Amino acid sequence: MKCMEIFILYYELWSKPENKSTNKIEFCFDLQLFNGEKTEEATSKKKEDAKSKGQVGKSQEINSTFILLMAFFSLKILGGYIYEQIANYMMFVFSNLPADITSEIVMNIFIDVLKVLAKTTLPIMLSIMVVAVIVNLFQVGINFTLEPIMPKLSKLDPMAGAQRMFSKNSLVELIKSIFKIIIIGYFIIRFLKEEMTQLPKLIYADIFVALHTVSLLIFSLVFQICEVLLVLAAIDYLYQKWQHAESLKMSKQDVKEEAKQSDGNPQVKAKIKQKQRAIAMQRMMQEVPKADVIVTNPTHFAVALKYEKGMMAPVIVAKGRDLIAQRIKTIAKEARVVIVENKPLARALYATAEIGDVVPQELYKSVAEVLAYVYRLKKKLS
């Protein structure tokens, strides 16, 4: 599609009179044209989203082949048991069938037939179900979702249906089906050619011998076909995994948009942080009038300290540098909070403690001297 756009652009440029006369075209590529190409591997988030919707890379050929293999393997193992159950029941029915058949007898026979069918088919059905579950777990793991079977109006769209019918996936499925028919047909024809001369002899053989021989031939044919189908299923499994990965690929723009959605828009995040800082600053300034002393250096740093009875040590209720320091000092003057100039102490408090922290132990002595000075000053003023 992009190549076609470039070709049209090239033709339009060449068709201009000034370019025809000089046979020169000033042509440049706009790399933004390729921004929508699906060149990036799917992110973990997109893979999880696709999995939650039931979009997984799995091969139906793996399922059908293993189910077919398990069904005939179970029949081969349980064939004698199944034959024995059915034969014994038929002998019992025909041996004890009364001359007058009533509706009650028919109902009892019907119930007994259901019991025999359950006893003979249930083991095979259970084995098939177990294999189907194991194969699905191997392919996609535990992934329960109702999304694929939910009704959607888009499924009724004839145009979308036509696109699915003539899509690349439909073509691949058609080729696979034709290939399977050819393989199965080949094995059946080869089987008939090899056994054609042997089959007529079974007419004169004992019924049990004939059934046993035919069953062995059928099992041999089916297992040969299953061996080939297993190879095809393995190839199809790898193809489906690759196709699924390709369908989930993203463009560079998609990756950027997903990053914005997961991490948040950088501009919005910056505004949120700015507002948070403003709120924190407002709260800090509200604590300045409650402080006992402001320690400054005197222009670059300002730290507000507060001490009450019961505290282990004075607490830093506000701090700042440069413009914020000047703002703290202005509010302190308006609230008549004592401002003490002590350059080393102001720098140390600003660097070693945060708002809400107590004064570090190594600064106890210096802070105690400042507070003692403040208390003496307040006592004189009072």
C-alpha angles and dihedrals in degrees: 000000000000091000090055091051090051091048092051091048091050092050092050091052093047093048092061111108095232091054094046092053094050097032086223127120124191099215130174133174120238104214090201087076088071095047092097096054113119097236103132125088115248116267122238090253093056091047091052092047091050091048091051088055092051094254102140135146105252136144121229088196090067091053097045094044095050092044091051091046093048093047094055093039089055090047090052093049096041098032094103092048092048092048091048094050094048094043094049092049093048091049090049093049096046092043095051101033108130124224093241109058114198131187090255091057091049090051091050091049090049091051091048091050090053090050092051092048090050092050092049102039102033095075091051093047092049092050091050091049092050092049092047091052093047093049092049091048089050092053104040108001121220107340116151114182136147094201097103093054097043112115114254129183090217089069088065093055107114092205092054089046091052090049091052091047094054098034127119091257092055090051091050091049090050091051091049092050093049091047092051092049090051092049095046091045091050093053093045092050091046090048093051092048093051097043101033092098093046099049098068089056090063089069090075095040127097113277093241093048091047093050092047092049094047092048091051091050092049093048091048091051094046094048091050090052091046091054090058092042090053090057091048090047091053090051091047091049091056090045093050091050090051093045091050091050090049092050091053095050115124137210121240089254091053090053091050092048092049091049089052092050094047098040098028130246108301092224092051091046090050091052091048091051090047091052091046091052090049092052091047090049091050092051091048092051090050088060095052096081089053093056123105096216142003114218113204139173078214110252110017106039136037128178124184117212129194129188130182134172112279095032117123090219139344116291128226106234098172140006138171147151135233110343094009090050090053090049091052091051092049093052090045092054091049090050092043093240113163113254116205123191112221113146101190093044094047092051093045094049092047093049101041106039139045131216109288094023124118119244112278114258094242089061096049094102095049093046091046090055091051093048091047089053091049093050092049090049093050090048092054092048092049 
